[in-house]
Amino acid sequence: MPAPTSPRSAALDGLSQIIGEGRMMSDVIADAAWQGLTPPERAAAQRLVTETLRYLGRADHVLAPHLKRPPPLRVMNLLRMATVELMTGGAAHGVVNEAVNLAARNKKTAPMKGLVNAVLRKITALDAGVWAAAPDTILPKWLRPKLAKTWSKPVVAQIERAHAMPPPVDLSVKSDPTAWAEKLGGSVLPTGSVRLAARSQISALPGFDTGDWWVQDAAAALPVQLMGDVAGARVLDICAAPGGKTLQLAAKGADVTALDISDTRMARLTENLTRTKLAATTVVADALTYTAGPFDAILLDAPCSATGTIRRHPDLPYVKTQTGIDDLVRLQRALLAHALTQIAPAGVLVYCTCSLLREEGEDQIKWALSQYPDLAVSTPNAPGLDPAWISPEGGVRLRPDYWPDTGGMDGFYMAVLHRSGAALPK
């Protein structure tokens, strides 16, 4: 009979699947072995995988002097995971013993349990300063040069530094962010989001059951703010699930239609609407063929590489490749072109992606302006908007290394489009 799955064994399996097979974390945690864990055990396993991926560069740097040659991937991942645990406060005896036991359970890795034990014993003797001085995990070869060309190598290093920091939890609140920040022990960011000072069980916090707020990165909350006053306006939220922006629009008094192609994701959006006691019309359909306009405003949160969310999803560099980017760019253009046919003459369209790549952001707006001579970019205006974030074509470019002293933000791009000559809504 196989040994029961433990958080560490599930984490090791998941880590090897992500790095070795390019599986997404969301797929890994859906596996039967993970579902056999208790909720606290699943949380522990997911945390192990996430932290190992986040600190992979540091772990490899620390391990390198103690390895004559790289061992097989599963053994290397076991050493990485244990090293991250040891260097971030894990109990040495328990971590080393469990790592050796994990090696012994698998017939392919059992012959290397002695190596695992010897290497990790050396890691336990290291000074904490060795870990602090180790280099951050670098971005993959298909992505790093692109970002260096867009900005510079020092900026890319700053982004990698931001990725190495566990991200804080941001909340969007229905009203009175100052009061909620005080109640939850957080702070109000310049753009109005509430940032929590410490991680805790979200569902146990005041205001969760009553639906007074929802989790949403401050960068992701900005596109709706760029729309201005939408009270009473007919607004279409394209690719809406899981629904953070839909909730924002509904809380602002808009008549929202939330559109998404996935019924599973839409079910999650509906759950969020129910919890927050907000209303929206939900539609499961293909945005490329959906026609119910004209709308006063459209929010297109287009499918993208999600490279702006690596700090929250460190599995992405091992899943995404340049191969899929060209297809995404074509899909984004098709969605943008169709959305423009559904906008009222005096309406606005906010295009946004959680991507760091120019071809999914700035270049798409330049393309749209070249294809539609009557199209113009509205001057971005929102509370807390730093003028330095405004890019040359008039959009807003956000990066993970912004707000470094308060925890950073996700990478995002957004732009507000309108028909030139049309009277803009206030």
NORWO-V850694 format. One record per backbone hydrogen bond with DSSP energy under -0.5 kcal/mol. NH is the residue of the N-H (numbers start at 0). CO is the residue of the C=O. If there is no record, write none. Layout:
# NORWO-V850694
nh & co
NH & CO
NH & CO
This chain:
# NORWO-V850694
nh & co
9 & 5
10 & 6
11 & 7
12 & 8
13 & 9
14 & 10
15 & 11
16 & 12
17 & 13
18 & 14
19 & 15
20 & 16
21 & 17
22 & 16
26 & 23
27 & 23
28 & 24
29 & 26
30 & 27
34 & 30
35 & 31
36 & 33
41 & 37
42 & 38
43 & 39
44 & 40
45 & 41
46 & 42
47 & 43
48 & 44
49 & 45
50 & 46
51 & 47
52 & 48
53 & 49
54 & 50
55 & 52
58 & 54
59 & 55
60 & 56
61 & 57
62 & 58
63 & 59
64 & 60
65 & 62
66 & 63
75 & 71
76 & 72
77 & 73
78 & 74
79 & 75
80 & 76
81 & 77
82 & 78
83 & 79
84 & 80
85 & 81
86 & 82
87 & 83
87 & 84
88 & 85
89 & 84
94 & 90
95 & 91
96 & 92
97 & 93
98 & 94
99 & 95
100 & 96
101 & 97
102 & 98
103 & 99
104 & 100
105 & 101
105 & 102
106 & 104
108 & 105
109 & 105
111 & 108
112 & 109
115 & 111
116 & 112
117 & 113
118 & 114
119 & 115
120 & 116
121 & 117
122 & 118
123 & 119
124 & 120
124 & 121
125 & 122
129 & 126
130 & 126
131 & 127
132 & 128
133 & 129
133 & 130
136 & 53
142 & 139
143 & 139
144 & 140
146 & 142
147 & 143
148 & 144
149 & 145
150 & 146
155 & 151
156 & 152
157 & 153
158 & 154
159 & 155
160 & 156
161 & 157
162 & 158
163 & 159
164 & 161
165 & 163
169 & 167
170 & 193
171 & 213
173 & 211
179 & 175
180 & 176
181 & 177
182 & 178
183 & 179
184 & 180
184 & 181
185 & 180
186 & 194
188 & 186
188 & 192
191 & 188
193 & 170
194 & 186
194 & 192
195 & 168
195 & 193
196 & 184
201 & 199
203 & 200
204 & 201
207 & 204
210 & 207
211 & 206
212 & 206
213 & 171
215 & 169
220 & 216
221 & 217
221 & 218
222 & 218
224 & 220
225 & 221
226 & 223
227 & 224
229 & 227
231 & 252
232 & 229
234 & 232
234 & 254
235 & 296
236 & 234
236 & 256
237 & 235
237 & 298
238 & 258
239 & 236
239 & 258
242 & 239
246 & 242
247 & 243
248 & 244
249 & 245
250 & 246
251 & 247
252 & 249
253 & 248
254 & 232
255 & 253
256 & 234
257 & 255
257 & 280
258 & 236
258 & 256
259 & 282
262 & 260
265 & 261
266 & 262
267 & 263
268 & 264
269 & 265
270 & 266
271 & 267
272 & 268
273 & 269
274 & 270
275 & 271
276 & 272
276 & 273
277 & 272
280 & 255
281 & 279
282 & 257
284 & 259
284 & 282
286 & 284
288 & 285
289 & 285
293 & 341
294 & 341
295 & 233
296 & 233
297 & 347
298 & 235
299 & 297
299 & 349
300 & 237
300 & 298
301 & 299
301 & 351
307 & 353
308 & 305
309 & 306
311 & 308
312 & 308
315 & 312
317 & 314
318 & 314
318 & 315
319 & 315
323 & 320
324 & 321
325 & 321
327 & 323
328 & 324
329 & 325
330 & 326
331 & 327
332 & 328
333 & 329
334 & 330
335 & 331
336 & 332
337 & 333
338 & 334
339 & 335
340 & 336
340 & 337
341 & 338
342 & 339
343 & 294
346 & 343
347 & 295
348 & 416
349 & 297
350 & 348
350 & 414
351 & 299
352 & 412
354 & 352
359 & 356
360 & 357
362 & 357
363 & 357
363 & 360
364 & 360
365 & 361
366 & 362
367 & 363
368 & 364
369 & 365
370 & 366
371 & 367
372 & 370
374 & 371
375 & 417
377 & 375
377 & 415
384 & 381
388 & 385
389 & 386
390 & 394
393 & 390
395 & 413
396 & 388
397 & 395
397 & 411
401 & 398
403 & 400
405 & 402
406 & 402
407 & 402
408 & 399
410 & 307
411 & 397
412 & 352
413 & 395
414 & 350
416 & 348
416 & 414
417 & 375
418 & 346
419 & 373
421 & 418
423 & 421
424 & 345
